Each structure stands twice: as C-alpha cells, then as structure tokens.
Amino acid sequence: MADRVRRTLRGVGLTTDVTGPILRSHEHAMRRRRELLDDDHHPAFLHPGRTILVALEDAGVRDPAWLALAPLLDSVTPDFAPDPGEWTEALQAVPPLPLEPGATLEELVQLDAEPLRVVLSEALDQLRHLHLIDDTDHQRTLAMRVEERVLPLAARAGGTLDRRFRWWWRRVGRGFV
C-alpha cells in the first residue's frame, strides 16, 4: 500500500519534498495496525492508505498538510488510531469525524473545503467496508450516521466524492437502515 500511495502522490504532481510528511504519517498509522492486526488484508489494516488514495483520487485534495492527517483518522475503530505524535496540534483542528458518536453536522459544515474533503474521504472508505463489520447493531448505527451526517456533507462537497458516496450508499449502506 505504501508503494501505491507513493506512486499516486507522484502521479498527481506532488514532489518528493512535500510528500515526506504524508508518507511518515502513513507509516506512523501503520505501526499501530501492525501491532493489533494479524491480517494485512483486513479493511482496518488498509484504511490509512486507502484514505489518502480516496482523498487524492476522488476528492482532489492536494494540500500536503491535510493529506498527512488523512491516514491518522479513524472514525469507526478509534483503537486503531495511533498516538498523534508530531501531528497532535494539527489534529486538534479536526472536529469529531462524522461516524464518531460525538460528531455534529454543525461542526463539520463549518470546515473549509479541503479539510471537509479529507474527512469525507475517511468516511467514504469506512462506508465501502461497512458490510465487513461483524456487529449488526454497529453496522446499523454507522449506516444511520452516514445517512444523517455524511450524505448531506458529501452533497455539499459535490463532484466525484458526492457521486461515489451515493453509489456506495445504494450498494452497501442503505441495506442496514
């Protein structure tokens, strides 16, 4: 996954001098997952890299600072979120993520376009793997949060990100509500 992230960063024109923090934060997030997961194909294992890829490819995020925060976000399994380390101060600018219990739409609506797209990229990756969660009640709760909080935010963001959310919602999420 790290190689794919590196190639994609280069492919969108980000130079080596700005990709260093993004790759470091990805590796930082992966350390925690390697400690907790035996399966390197588990959706939670791949989540940090996929969040960066969704942010780049579907959301059009190019700000290296926000891309460096992307792999550190986990709205479904907070135990996998690493200690923020050098990103502590920057992560304080991110409100509770839309799938987290304490998230409110008001806080998220106030985000600027770029951070909103990063937050939505994380939520999109979670939605795509909702059907793999073992706990049916948890699936239902997350699906209701997607319907109530995330889909309106995705509509606000528009473009490819909104289309992808709607497609995955029809394919995966709607069946749990």
Residue pairs with C-beta under 8 A, 6 or more apart in sequence:
1 46
1 48
1 49
1 50
2 23
2 26
2 27
2 30
2 49
4 49
4 53
5 22
5 23
5 26
5 49
5 52
5 53
6 19
6 23
8 52
8 53
8 56
8 57
9 19
9 22
9 23
9 52
9 56
9 67
10 16
10 19
12 56
12 62
13 62
14 22
14 62
14 64
14 67
18 64
19 64
21 64
21 65
21 68
22 52
22 64
22 67
22 68
22 70
22 71
24 68
25 68
25 69
25 70
25 71
25 72
25 87
26 48
26 49
26 52
26 71
28 71
28 72
28 82
28 85
28 87
29 48
29 71
29 72
29 80
29 81
29 82
30 48
30 49
30 71
31 82
32 80
32 81
32 82
32 83
33 44
33 45
33 47
33 48
33 80
36 79
36 80
37 44
37 45
37 80
39 45
40 46
43 129
43 132
44 74
44 76
44 77
44 80
47 71
47 74
47 80
47 125
47 126
47 129
48 70
48 71
48 72
49 71
50 125
51 70
51 71
51 73
51 118
51 121
51 122
51 125
52 67
52 70
52 71
52 121
54 121
54 122
54 124
54 125
55 61
55 66
55 67
55 70
55 117
55 118
55 121
56 62
56 67
58 121
58 124
58 160
58 161
58 164
59 117
59 118
59 120
59 121
59 157
59 160
59 161
60 117
60 159
60 160
61 67
61 70
61 114
61 117
61 118
61 121
63 114
65 90
66 114
66 115
66 118
67 118
68 87
68 90
69 87
69 90
69 91
69 94
69 118
70 118
70 121
70 122
72 81
72 82
72 84
72 87
72 91
73 81
73 94
73 97
73 118
73 119
73 122
74 80
74 81
74 122
75 97
75 98
75 99
75 100
75 103
75 122
75 123
75 126
76 99
76 126
76 133
76 142
78 100
84 91
93 115
94 115
94 119
95 103
95 104
95 107
95 108
95 110
95 111
96 102
96 103
96 104
96 107
97 103
97 119
97 122
97 123
98 105
98 108
98 119
98 120
98 123
98 145
98 146
98 149
98 150
98 153
99 123
99 126
99 142
99 145
99 146
99 149
99 150
103 145
103 149
105 148
105 149
105 152
105 153
108 116
108 119
108 149
108 153
109 153
109 156
111 119
113 157
116 153
116 156
116 157
117 157
117 161
119 153
120 150
120 153
120 154
120 157
120 161
120 165
121 161
123 146
123 150
124 154
124 161
124 164
124 165
124 168
126 142
127 146
127 150
127 165
127 168
127 169
127 172
127 173
128 168
128 172
130 139
130 142
130 143
130 146
130 172
130 173
130 176
131 139
131 172
133 139
133 142
136 176
139 176
140 176
140 177
142 176
143 173
143 174
143 175
143 176
143 177
144 177
146 169
146 173
147 169
147 173
147 174
147 177
150 165
151 165
151 166
151 169
154 161
154 162
154 165
154 166
155 162
